[in-house]
Amino acid sequence: MAQWGAILLAFVGFLGLGLFANHKAGQPWDDPRPRFVSWKFVMILAAFGAFITVVFALNQAGIETGQGRGRW
C-alpha cells in the first residue's frame, strides 16, 4: 500500500510542478537579462514525469504496457 502512496505523491508532485511552471512561464518578463530557468522546458519535463508515473501505476496494477503487449 505504501508503494501506491509513493506513486500518487510522485504524480501530484509532477502535476504541481507543471502548474507552477505554467504560472511562471505565463508571466511577462520585462528584464533585459535572460531567464535563469526555462519554465516551458520544466513544464514539458513535468508532463513527461507525470506520464511515466501513470505508465508505472498501470504496470503495478497488472496492465502490461511494454512493447508487443498493446491491443493494436
N, C-alpha and C positions, 0 to 999 in steps of 0.2 A: 504494500500500500504506500510505503514511503517513496517508491520509485514513481508512482503516479503523481504524487505531490511535487516531486522534483521536475517532472515533465511539465506539469501545469505552471509551476513557478518560472521555468525557463520560457514557456510560451508567453506568459503575462509580462515577463521582463523584456522579451523581444518586442512585444506589442507596445509596451510603454516607451521603449527606446525609439521605436519608429514614430510614435505620435509626438514625442519630444523633438525628434529631428525634423519632422514635418513642420512643427511650430517654429523652430529656429530657422529653417530654410525659407519660410514664407515671410520673414521679417525683412523690411527694407535695410539695405546696407549702404550708408552714406559715407563711410570711412574710405579714403582712397587706398588704404592698406588692404592687402588680400586677407581673406578669412583664414584663420588658423585651422579650422576643421571644415571639411566639405560635408555639410549636413545632408545633401542629397545622396552622397555616397554612403553615409551612415544609415540613411533611410533604406537604401537598397540592401545593405548588409543585414539590417534588422528584419526586413521582409524575407530574405533568404534564410536567416536563422529560424524564423517562425515557421517557414515551410519545412525545413529539415526537422524541426521539433514535431510537427504534425505527422510527417512520414515516420518518424521514430515511434510516436504514440500508436500509429496504426500497426506497425510491426509488433509492438509489445502487446497489442490487443489480439494478435493472431492473424491479421490480414497481411499476406505477403505482398510486398511491393517491388521485389527485385526484378532483374532482367529475365524475361521469358515467363514471368508469373502474372502478367497482366491479362485482362479479359480479352483484349483485341490482339 
